[in-house]
Amino acid sequence: MAGRVLSSELAKTSIQQIQSIINGGLTDQISQLDSQGKTLSDPNVWDGPLAEKFRSGTWPETKSALDKALSELEELRGQLQQISTNIMSAGGGS
């Protein structure tokens, strides 16, 4: 007995919305955050106890998370068309 397969117009729309969000600037915004974080990490731009805490802990942790998010978004971007095709063929859609 085969498992349930469902494909709806909402599934197709959701894939298109994800593509639009990623391609519409989300990755650019993450890159802009990275750029501003690098700027704030420069002791010639901002210094003091809070700046040191930012440079030594907050920013490295945040940058790591941003880098991971960018990598995962790029991977998702590469898979979205296949995901869309699979959703539509699984449900018999076109």
Steps between C-alpha positions, in 0.01 A plus 500: 500500500645834393509792742290808454621745238361851493588792282308823507512838339603631843808275493598639160436856618708444813797382292466807278486725808816344645675554167382860494622568855843350435542660159340826613781605723519282810851383414598860420369615836701232678810617312426857606474389863839335463649818359365714785617248758850514355489879520396493865773246573768750400643663816570813294124532446370392841694419814442453869384218726177433311680522167755246621221267611340542157830431319600202709168323548184647359621563148693175442198300615263708289726484194518123530120481507472737202753297301307182575172666402649617168633155427166338577309757294729434204440128539125558522507726196666219307233252609186710461431416138537130571279535807235673290519232231474226762200660670313535174585156364424330832154646502444456128510873444672688223 
